[in-house]
Amino acid sequence: MNYSKKLLAITPSLTLQISAQAKKMKEEGKKVISFGAGEPDFNTPLNIQKAAIKAMEDGYTKYTPASGILPLKKAIVKKLKNDNNLDYTTTQIIISNGAKQCVANTLMAILNEGDEVIIPAPYWVTYPELVKIADGVPIFIETKESNEFKITKESLEKAITSKTKAIILNSPNNPTGSLYSKEELQFIADIAKQYDFIIISDEIYEKLIYGDEKHISIASLSEDAYNRTIVINGVSKSYAMTGWRVGYCAGPEAVIKLMNSLQSHATSNANSIAQYASIEALEGDQSTVYMMKDEFKKRRNFMFNRINQTQNISCISPKGAFYILVNISELLGKSYNGLAIKDSVDFSNILLENGNVAVVPGDAFGIAGYIRMSYATSMENIKNGLDNMEDFIKHII
């Protein structure tokens, strides 16, 4: 039996593999501390929960238009104007089953076979796989820790060919926590205009920034940037609503119409109750967002200091999101109790099996010699997990 060559070529998620192994060990009674979570450890704020309950009581449990309900689209339009200085109409908005579906819809709407999509590395694990599913070709730009894992004008221009169709920009970034400045976004917008390609701007972590710098949407820089950018966002990270599965896109109406056509056949509408809850998330009390951000900042600062006090590993301080990319390159080529550590996958597997700590190998994100650690877990877990990891590293020779 022959199955889809396209799907057979998709790379399984290393993130999910590590998570599955950690879960199995927990079920066996082992106390595993996980730094793999890509979601806040806080519960969804009570006002949002109550809005969902009210939606059910009011009978909003039926199908909605495939592209989402009008009240939520209006709330998104208002949010984009107030937070990002972007003017959209509701016909330029689509609501999907999470920001992941927004990315998938976008790529399916813009790509033809062989079109190239530039992806800075490190990258979120799903980007290249979704490009391939949409018959595109991912083109990676390697970045350097010395430049906070961000692309340069030179590296971007070098990656462009006659087949370049788009670039995926993620700021604040998963897995690095890097944040692009206005000046850096401007050169990307200028180059996109010069070579005429689309900008896909994934801004899902925009509210989780910990210093004085501010998030800037690249679409707000100029009329041309606005017209060629598809902005992707959602409620999952900022409002601890990962399981509610509500993301949204804003962009040129012609592209949004194509996405709507696709979504109407693929999944239809996002969950109706979650859509009504998302209105409250965007328009209701925002104090829990600041509470979560303050707690994430404390955890980030603790992890940053502790990691850099641990022998043979290091990191730079992330400016946003809730991840730290840890440099373990000095440990590669060594061994733990006779077990060879050739790469970050070996390190992660051996650490999990022997130190009961789950991290995600950098290879999953297109970067060798690093691991990603999430601080979306309790301070107690962070302290105990780093204790275990430090003890583990002491036995690597």
N, C-alpha and C positions, 0 to 999 in steps of 0.2 A: 504494500500500500504506500503510495506516494503522498506526502503531506506538503503543506506550504513551504516552499524553499525560503520565502521571505521570513516566516516566523521561525523556521529552524535556524536561521542565521542570527536571531536575536540573542544577545548575551544575557544569561541568567544574572539576576541581581545578587552581587556579593553581600550587599546589605541584608537582604532577606535570608541568605544562607547563614550568616552569623547570628541573626535574630532567631532563626529556627533552632540552631544549635543551643543558644543560650536558654531558650524556652524549654527545650528537651532536658537540659541539665537541671533547671529549676524544678521540673516535674519529677526528677529523680531525687529531689531533696537537697540539692546543692544550692548554696547561697551565692547566686551570681549577681554581680553588680554591672548593670548595663549603661554604657555611654553611647549607645547606638541610636537612641530615640530622636526622631525628627519631628517631635511634637511637644508642646508644653505639657508639663506634668500637673498643671492646675486643671480643675474642673471648669467647664463652661460657666461663665458668670450667671448668677441667679436670675437677673433681669431678662437674660436671653432665654433661659430655660422657661421662665414664666410666659414669655411671648410665644414660645412653641406650644405650650399647653393651651393658651388662649386661642391660638390658631386652630388647634384640634377641636376645642369646644365650640368654636364659631363655624366649624364645618369646612375649613380650608384643607381638606384631605383628598382632593380630587386632582385630576390632571390639570396642568397649567399650560399656557403656550410653551412650545418647545424652547424658545429662547428666554423664558423666564417671565415672572409677573411684573406688571408695570410699576407698582409701588416700590419694588426693590430696585428696578432700573432707575427710577427717579432718585432714590437714596444714593445709588452709585454715582449718578451724574452730579449730585450735590457734593458728595465726598471728593470726587475728582477735581471739582472746581475749588473747594475750600482747602484741600490738602495739597493739591498738585498744580493748581493754576491751569487746569485743562478744561476746555469747553467742549462738551459732547452733548448730543441729543440722545434720547432713549433708543432711537433706531440704530445708534452706533454701539450699543451694548448688547452682549449676550451673557447669560448666566448658565454655567455648566456644572457638571458633577466634579467640583474641585478644580484647582488651577492646573492640575495635570491634564484633565480633559481639554482645558483651554489651550494648552500647548499643543496637544495632539490635533485639535480642530484647526488651529492656526496653520500648522505644517501641512495638513491635508488640503487646506484651502489655497495655499500659495505655491506648493511645490509640484513640479512635473518631474518625470523620470530623469535622473542625472543632475538635477539642480543641486548646487552645493550650499551648505549652511555652515557658516563659521561659528565654532564653539570654543571659547577660551577654556583652557584646562589649568587647574582643576574645574570640573563641571559636575552638576547634579547628574547622577547616574542615568536618569531617564532621557535626557536630551538626545544623545546620539541614537538611542534605540528608536525613539519616536521619529527622528529624521529618516532612519532607514525604513521604518514601516510605511512612511509617506513617499517612498521611492527616491528619497534624496540621499545625498552623500555628505556625511559629517566631515568637516575640515577643522582640525584642532590647532589652536595656537598655544604653544607652551609658554607659561609665565614663570616668573622668578619670585622667590620669597623676598629678595631684596627690594622688589617693587610691589610688595604686598599682593603678589599673585594677580596683578592686573596687566592687561595688554598695553602695548605702546603703539604709537602711531606707526612706527616702522614695522613692527610685527604684524599689525593689521593689514597694512598695504601689501606686505609680502604674501599674505594668505589669499589675496583676492585674485580671481581668474575670471575668464569670460563666462564661466558657469555660476559665479557667485549670485545667489538669490537672496540670502538673508544672513543676519548675525543674531545669535541669541545672547542677550546681555542679562545678567542676574546680579543686581545690586540692591541691598546687601546680598552677599554671595553665600551660597551653600556649595562647598564645604568650608570656605576660607574665612568667612565673616568680613571680607574686604568690601569697601565702599568706594564707588567712583565719585570723584569730585566733579564740580560743574565744568571745569576746564577739560578734564578727561572725557567727559560725556560730549563736550563740544567737538573735540577732534573726531570722535566716532561719528557724530552726526554729520560733520563736514565731509568725511570720507564716504559715508553712505550716500550723501548727495552727489559727490563727485563720480562715484562708480554705480550709482542708481541701484541700490539694493534695500531690502526691507529690514527694519529693526524690530526684533521681538524682545520686548523689555519685561522680564519677569521681576515684579516688584513685591512679591509675597511677604518679604521680611521688612518692608519699609518702616514699620512702626517700632521695630526692635533695633534701635541705634543708641549707643551708650555714651557718646562723647558730645562735644559741642557741634560736630558736623551734622548737616541736615540731609535728608534724602531729597534728591532732585530727580524728577522724571525726565528722561531724555526727550520725551515728546513735547515738553514745555519750552524747549530752547529756541525753536523757530517754527515758522509755518511749514517749512519743508520737513523738518523733523516730525512735526505733528502728523503730517499727511502720509509719512512712510512708516510710522511706528504703530505697532500693536501692543498695547499695554495689557499685561496680565497681572491679576491680583486675586485676592480672596479673603475669607474670614478665618481660615484655619489657624494660622500661626498667631496673629495678633489677639484673637479672641478665644483661644483654646477651644476651637471648634473643628478639629481635624476630622472627627467622625461624622460631622454633619454634611460634608461634601458639597460645599458651595464655593465656586470660584467664578471669576468674571473676566471678560475681555472688553476692551474699548479700542476702537480703531475705525478705519475707513468703512463706510457703510457697505460698499460692495463686497469687502472681505467678510464682514459680519453676516451678510446675507448668505454667503457660501457656507459659513460655519453653521448657520441656522438650518440650512438645507441638510447638511450632513447630520447634525445632531437630531433632527426630527426623525431620521431613520435609524440612527445608531442607538440612542438612549432615550429620546424625547426629553422631557423637562427634568431639571434637578428636583430633588425632593421638595414637595410643596410646603410642608411644615418647616423645613430648614430654611426655605426662602423667606418665610414670614419672620422667623427668628433672626435672620440676617439683617432685616430692616432695623430691628432693635439694636443689633450689634453696631451698626453704622451710625444710627441716630440717637441711641440711648446713652446712658451714663458711661463715660469712658475711664472712670477711675481705676477699674480693674486692669486696664491696659497698662497704666502707669505703675500699678502695684507689681504686675508681673515683670515689667521692664526693670524696675528697681531691684527685684530679687535676682533676675538674670544677670544684672550688672555685678552684684555682689559675688555671685558664683563665678562669673567670668574672671573677675579680679583674683579670686582665690586660686582658681585653676591655673591661670597664667603664672602667678608667682610660684606656685608649688611645682609646676612642671619645669620651670626654668631653674629651680633649686635641685632638681633630680639629675643625677649624673647621666650623661650620654644622650639626653633628649632635650629638646628646646621647642619654643614656639614664639610666634609674634602675637600681639594682642589683637583680637578681632574687633572691628568697629561696629559690627552688627550681626544679626541672626543669633543663633545660640550654639555655635560650633567653634572648636579650636582645632586647627590642623597642626599636629605634632610631628616634628622632624625626628625620625628614628634612624636616620641614615648611618649613624655611627655604630648601630647595633647589627647592621646587615653584614653577612659573611661570618657571623659568630654563631654560637650554639647555646642552647639551654638543656642541660643534662643530656648532652649527646644529640639533641634534636637540632638540625641545621635551620638557621634563620636566613633564608636566601632573599626574601622580599617581605613586603608589608602583609601579604596574605599569610605567610608562615608565622610572622610575629603575632598576628591577630589570633590565629588558630591556637598556637601554643600558649599564648597568654590566657585565652579562654579556658583551655583544658587544664592548665596548671596554676593559673592565678585567679580563676573564677571572675575575670573581668572581660566584658564584651566591648570591643571597639570596632570601627569599620576600617578596613585596609584602604590606603590611599589609591591603590590600583583600581578600585571601584570608581574612583573619580578622575582617573586618567593621570595620576601623579605617583611616581615611585618614591619609596623612602619616607612615606608619611602615613599617619593614621588620623582618622577623624574621631574626635571625642565631643559628645554633646553635653552641655551643661543644663539641659532641660530635665534635670533630676534633682533630688533633694541635696542639701549641703552635706547631710550625713552620708549619703551614698557617694558623693564626690570625695569626701575625706577618706572614707573606708576604701573606695576603689583606687584612689591614688596611693594609699598605703600599700595595698596589695600589688599594684603595678610597680612601685618603687622596689619592693622586696623581690619581685620577679626579675626586674632588671639587674639587681645585684648579683644574680646567679647566672647572668649571661656572660660567657667568656669567649 
